[in-house]
Amino acid sequence: MRLLSFAPLACLFTITVSGQDTVTGTNDAAVSKPPDDAPPSSLISYQEYGTTRTVDTVKTSTYGSISAPSTSMGAANATGTISSQSSSSSSTVLLLGGQGTTATINGTVSANATASQTSSTAQPTNTTPCNGHPSFCARKYSNITHIAAHNSPFSRPGNAASNQALDVDYQLEDGIRMLQFQTHWNETEQTVYLCHTSCDVLNVGTLESFLTRVTRWLQRNPYDIITILMGNSDVITPDKYVAPVTSSGLIDYVYTPPKVPMAVEDWPTLQEMIFANTRAVVMLDYEANQQEIPWLLDEFGQMFETPFSPTNRDFPCVADRPPADWPGALPRENRMYMANHNLNVDISIGGISLLVPNTVILNETNAAADIYGSLKRNSLNCTSMWDRPPNFLLVDYYNVGDFNGSVFQVAADANDVSYDRASCCATPPENGAGRSSGGGLGVLWAFSAFAVTMVVLGT
């Protein structure tokens, strides 16, 4: 038994964590605990899609001007090389198609297929990676498993509410390709801030500032596609997200889907997105309005999630959001999905209920080994249940596991590609919230006016 004792200045409270079962429960999605940043259920509504609607991808309004990608780009849905080709009108970058392998989307599979369809004409082999692997260039965006950083911006050293040890630049360099986080509206400043649960708990600044850093990384990495998933914690209107996206420069890279909602087969290949330079897929969990802002995607029109904020080491892979009674146009089998794999402990500090990462067993939770409670086992379980691997694996402290970067090994296995273990990870600051050590973390947390001490007792 592991005993976590959190001793604030004036009070003491104890949390008991079993070595095998943190919180018991069934595989019923109804047992999922709402996330600590979730809006009141009375304010949450899911969009209803009676039919699939075609989107005008050339839309000029107060929400920005989005140009439609060229239909000639990425015609060969296969692997290829990148080369320059001059013409009388412009200079373009091309991915030359190569022979691929037919993908099975809804069949029983153990890993994502190597290409989205077969090209009968042999072409040069691609050597330039898209999202880290040359073979990904020919795959559809919906046919790749990526690691997602849960609460990506919250990497402040010494704060118990942090979910990551390394900041966003390190995350992207190491291979994170989805940045998920909570947002909160600042009425005084009339802008969106990034705060964990409450801006009194952990405030890392404005959304615009964070997206500016992300945009600069995209500019330096022209063959990478990222996904940004924002939690609308205060259930604000979607137009409030336009200014940060525009002012940060990210608007120049946003992807606008050709229809609403998007089925698995509807997504383009990575090379098509690279050709069009639409390399940022931006989603909002609640209140998105793609009729008015076509590039701000309604998350649950594109994918579903397994139970969020899990405290159950079983990590059931049942569909949790959107709920089963939501009259969406797409069956779950035809949508992308994200497996939430960030194990939490529920604590109360200063009257605020807070879910914090269970760092004691991160070496097991983020493990590439097929053991109880590991990311590997969750990925295998989800693949078996849904006949295809998850599109996103959401994790805390991605750099910690049974070896450094083990979460990327799990994704590589799902994608049927190799992974260079020496490529990860950066070293956290000396006073960081967590150090990559190939095992569990022993950390000293400071939380507001409280000194929080974690004591790990032997089993």
Summary of the structure (lengths in Angstrom):
residues: 459
radius of gyration: 21.6
end to end distance: 4.7
largest distance: 74.5
contacts: 1556
relative contact order: 0.18
helix: 21%
strand: 24%
